[in-house]
Amino acid sequence: MAKTTKGSGNQPRMLKTRVKKKRGLKNSSRRWIERQLNDPYVHKARQEGYRSRAAFKLLE
């Protein structure tokens, strides 16, 4: 999960997580993983116990 830091507002700001380049991992796959790790909805869905971002978005 992405690291957080204290922001100037009420909510913490998410720091961007980068994915290391690995052999055998295509550039598009690496970008998808990076997007997934940095998505605030994915982060909130995991915190609330949902298995997917879509379930969280439907209930929101």
DSSP file (Angstrom, degrees, kcal/mol; ACC not computed):
  #  RESIDUE AA STRUCTURE BP1 BP2  ACC     N-H-->O    O-->H-N    N-H-->O    O-->H-N    TCO  KAPPA ALPHA  PHI   PSI    X-CA   Y-CA   Z-CA
    1    1 A M              0   0    0      0, 0.0     2,-0.1     0, 0.0    37,-0.1   0.000 360.0 360.0 360.0 160.2    0.0    0.0    0.0
    2    2 A A        -     0   0    0     35,-0.5     2,-0.2     1,-0.1    14,-0.1  -0.422 360.0-115.6 -75.1 149.7    1.0    3.6   -0.5
    3    3 A K        -     0   0    0     12,-0.2    12,-3.0    -2,-0.1     2,-0.3  -0.498  28.3-142.1 -81.2 154.5    2.6    5.5    2.4
    4    4 A T  E     -A   14   0A   0     10,-0.2     2,-0.3    -2,-0.2    10,-0.2  -0.820  13.3-168.5-116.7 159.0    0.8    8.4    3.9
    5    5 A T  E     -A   13   0A   0      8,-1.9     8,-2.1    -2,-0.3     2,-0.5  -0.963  38.5 -90.4-139.2 157.0    2.0   11.7    5.2
    6    6 A K        -     0   0    0     -2,-0.3     2,-0.1     6,-0.2     4,-0.1  -0.554  47.0-158.7 -70.8 120.1    0.3   14.4    7.2
    7    7 A G        -     0   0    0     -2,-0.5    -1,-0.0     4,-0.2    -3,-0.0  -0.304  30.5-105.5 -90.3 179.5   -1.2   16.9    4.8
    8    8 A S  S    S+     0   0    0     -2,-0.1    -1,-0.1     4,-0.0    -2,-0.1   0.726 102.6  56.2 -78.7 -21.3   -2.2   20.5    5.4
    9    9 A G  S    S-     0   0    0      2,-0.4    -2,-0.1     1,-0.0     4,-0.1  -0.008 108.0 -82.3 -92.7-158.9   -5.9   19.6    5.5
   10   10 A N  S    S+     0   0    0      2,-0.1    -3,-0.0    -4,-0.1    -1,-0.0   0.798 107.8  65.5 -78.6 -30.1   -7.9   17.1    7.6
   11   11 A Q  S    S-     0   0    0      1,-0.1    -2,-0.4    -5,-0.1    -4,-0.2  -0.723  88.3-112.3 -99.1 143.4   -7.0   14.0    5.5
   12   12 A P        -     0   0    0      0, 0.0     2,-0.4     0, 0.0    -6,-0.2  -0.383  31.7-120.0 -68.9 151.7   -3.6   12.6    5.0
   13   13 A R  E     -A    5   0A   0     -8,-2.1    -8,-1.9    -4,-0.1     2,-0.4  -0.767  22.4-125.2 -95.0 135.5   -2.0   12.9    1.6
   14   14 A M  E     -A    4   0A   0     -2,-0.4     2,-0.3   -10,-0.2   -10,-0.2  -0.641  19.0-138.1 -81.5 132.7   -1.1    9.7   -0.2
   15   15 A L        -     0   0    0    -12,-3.0     2,-0.3    -2,-0.4   -12,-0.2  -0.654  29.3-103.5 -85.2 147.6    2.5    9.4   -1.4
   16   16 A K        -     0   0    0     -2,-0.3     2,-0.5   -14,-0.1    -1,-0.1  -0.539  30.5-146.4 -75.2 131.6    3.1    8.0   -4.8
   17   17 A T        -     0   0    0     -2,-0.3     2,-0.4    17,-0.2    21,-0.1  -0.846  11.0-154.5 -98.0 131.5    4.3    4.4   -4.9
   18   18 A R        -     0   0    0     -2,-0.5     2,-0.5    19,-0.1     0, 0.0  -0.833   8.1-136.7-106.7 146.1    6.6    3.4   -7.7
   19   19 A V        -     0   0    0     -2,-0.4     2,-0.1    11,-0.1    15,-0.1  -0.864  22.6-123.3-101.8 130.7    7.1   -0.1   -9.1
   20   20 A K        -     0   0    0     -2,-0.5     2,-0.4     1,-0.1    -1,-0.0  -0.404  31.2-103.8 -70.3 148.0   10.6   -1.3   -9.7
   21   21 A K        -     0   0    0     -2,-0.1     2,-0.3     9,-0.0    -1,-0.1  -0.597  45.1-171.9 -73.2 126.7   11.3   -2.5  -13.2
   22   22 A K    >   -     0   0    0     -2,-0.4     3,-1.3     3,-0.2     2,-0.2  -0.876  29.1-102.3-119.8 152.7   11.4   -6.3  -13.3
   23   23 A R  T 3  S+     0   0    0     -2,-0.3     3,-0.1     1,-0.2     0, 0.0  -0.525 107.9  20.2 -69.5 138.2   12.5   -8.7  -16.0
   24   24 A G  T 3  S+     0   0    0      1,-0.2     2,-0.7    -2,-0.2    -1,-0.2   0.341  94.3 115.2  86.6  -7.3    9.5  -10.2  -17.7
   25   25 A L    <   -     0   0    0     -3,-1.3    -1,-0.2     4,-0.0    -3,-0.2  -0.863  63.1-135.1 -99.0 117.9    7.1   -7.5  -16.6
   26   26 A K     >  -     0   0    0     -2,-0.7     4,-2.4     1,-0.1     5,-0.2  -0.284  18.8-115.0 -69.3 156.7    5.7   -5.6  -19.6
   27   27 A N  H  > S+     0   0    0      1,-0.2     4,-2.2     2,-0.2     5,-0.1   0.869 116.2  52.6 -60.7 -38.6    5.6   -1.8  -19.4
   28   28 A S  H  > S+     0   0    0      2,-0.2     4,-2.0     1,-0.2    -1,-0.2   0.878 109.6  49.2 -66.9 -36.9    1.8   -1.8  -19.6
   29   29 A S  H  > S+     0   0    0      2,-0.2     4,-2.4     1,-0.2    -2,-0.2   0.901 110.3  50.5 -67.6 -41.3    1.6   -4.3  -16.7
   30   30 A R  H  X S+     0   0    0     -4,-2.4     4,-2.2     1,-0.2    -2,-0.2   0.902 110.6  49.4 -62.9 -41.3    4.0   -2.2  -14.6
   31   31 A R  H  X S+     0   0    0     -4,-2.2     4,-2.5     2,-0.2    -1,-0.2   0.887 110.1  51.2 -65.4 -38.8    1.9    1.0  -15.3
   32   32 A W  H  X S+     0   0    0     -4,-2.0     4,-2.6     2,-0.2    -2,-0.2   0.927 110.8  47.9 -64.2 -44.7   -1.4   -0.9  -14.3
   33   33 A I  H  X S+     0   0    0     -4,-2.4     4,-2.4     1,-0.2    -2,-0.2   0.908 112.2  49.7 -62.3 -41.7    0.2   -2.0  -11.0
   34   34 A E  H  X S+     0   0    0     -4,-2.2     4,-1.5     2,-0.2   -17,-0.2   0.911 112.0  47.6 -63.9 -43.0    1.4    1.5  -10.3
   35   35 A R  H  X S+     0   0    0     -4,-2.5     4,-0.6     1,-0.2    -2,-0.2   0.908 112.2  50.5 -62.3 -42.1   -2.0    3.0  -11.0
   36   36 A Q  H >< S+     0   0    0     -4,-2.6     3,-0.7     1,-0.2    -2,-0.2   0.901 110.4  48.5 -64.3 -42.7   -3.7    0.3   -8.8
   37   37 A L  H 3< S+     0   0    0     -4,-2.4   -35,-0.5     1,-0.2    -1,-0.2   0.789 115.2  45.1 -68.9 -27.6   -1.3    1.0   -5.9
   38   38 A N  H 3< S+     0   0    0     -4,-1.5    -1,-0.2    -5,-0.2    -2,-0.2   0.426  83.3 112.5 -97.8   0.4   -1.8    4.8   -6.1
   39   39 A D    <X  -     0   0    0     -3,-0.7     4,-1.8    -4,-0.6     3,-0.2  -0.627  56.4-153.1 -78.1 121.5   -5.6    4.8   -6.5
   40   40 A P  H  > S+     0   0    0      0, 0.0     4,-2.3     0, 0.0     5,-0.2   0.815  94.7  55.9 -65.1 -29.0   -7.3    6.3   -3.4
   41   41 A Y  H  > S+     0   0    0      2,-0.2     4,-2.4     1,-0.2     5,-0.2   0.876 106.2  49.7 -71.4 -36.5  -10.5    4.3   -4.0
   42   42 A V  H  > S+     0   0    0     -3,-0.2     4,-2.2     2,-0.2    -1,-0.2   0.917 111.2  50.7 -63.5 -43.0   -8.5    1.0   -4.0
   43   43 A H  H  X S+     0   0    0     -4,-1.8     4,-1.9     1,-0.2    -2,-0.2   0.925 112.9  44.4 -61.7 -46.4   -6.9    2.1   -0.7
   44   44 A K  H  X S+     0   0    0     -4,-2.3     4,-2.1     2,-0.2     6,-0.2   0.877 110.8  54.5 -67.5 -37.6  -10.2    2.9    0.9
   45   45 A A  H  <>S+     0   0    0     -4,-2.4     5,-2.5     1,-0.2     4,-0.4   0.912 109.4  47.7 -62.2 -42.2  -11.8   -0.3   -0.3
   46   46 A R  H ><5S+     0   0    0     -4,-2.2     3,-0.9     1,-0.2    -1,-0.2   0.899 110.5  52.2 -64.2 -41.2   -9.0   -2.3    1.3
   47   47 A Q  H 3<5S+     0   0    0     -4,-1.9    -1,-0.2     1,-0.2    -2,-0.2   0.876 111.6  46.1 -62.7 -38.0   -9.4   -0.4    4.5
   48   48 A E  T 3<5S-     0   0    0     -4,-2.1    -1,-0.2    -5,-0.1    -2,-0.2   0.423 120.4-107.1 -89.3   1.7  -13.1   -1.1    4.7
   49   49 A G  T < 5 +     0   0    0     -3,-0.9     2,-0.2    -4,-0.4    -3,-0.2   0.571  69.1 142.6  90.6   9.5  -12.7   -4.7    3.8
   50   50 A Y      < -     0   0    0     -5,-2.5    -1,-0.3    -6,-0.2    -2,-0.1  -0.580  47.8-141.8 -82.2 148.6  -14.0   -4.8    0.2
   51   51 A R  S    S+     0   0    0     -2,-0.2     2,-0.3     1,-0.1    -1,-0.1   0.719  79.5  29.3 -81.8 -21.2  -12.3   -7.1   -2.2
   52   52 A S  S  > S-     0   0    0     -7,-0.1     4,-1.2     1,-0.1     5,-0.1  -0.938  70.7-124.0-140.2 160.8  -12.5   -4.7   -5.1
   53   53 A R  H  > S+     0   0    0     -2,-0.3     4,-2.5     1,-0.2     5,-0.2   0.841 110.1  61.3 -66.3 -35.9  -12.6   -1.0   -6.0
   54   54 A A  H  > S+     0   0    0      1,-0.2     4,-2.4     2,-0.2    -1,-0.2   0.889 100.5  52.1 -63.1 -40.9  -15.8   -1.5   -7.9
   55   55 A A  H  > S+     0   0    0      1,-0.2     4,-1.6     2,-0.2    -1,-0.2   0.908 111.7  47.2 -62.5 -41.3  -17.7   -2.7   -4.8
   56   56 A F  H  X S+     0   0    0     -4,-1.2     4,-1.4     1,-0.2    -2,-0.2   0.921 112.2  49.4 -64.6 -44.6  -16.6    0.4   -2.9
   57   57 A K  H  < S+     0   0    0     -4,-2.5    -2,-0.2     1,-0.2    -1,-0.2   0.859 108.2  53.6 -65.8 -36.3  -17.6    2.7   -5.8
   58   58 A L  H  < S+     0   0    0     -4,-2.4    -1,-0.2     1,-0.2    -2,-0.2   0.889 111.9  44.3 -66.0 -38.6  -21.0    1.1   -6.1
   59   59 A L  H  <        0   0    0     -4,-1.6    -1,-0.2     1,-0.2    -2,-0.2   0.728 360.0 360.0 -78.0 -21.4  -21.8    1.6   -2.4
   60   60 A E     <        0   0    0     -4,-1.4    -1,-0.2    -5,-0.1    -2,-0.2   0.475 360.0 360.0 -73.9 360.0  -20.5    5.2   -2.5
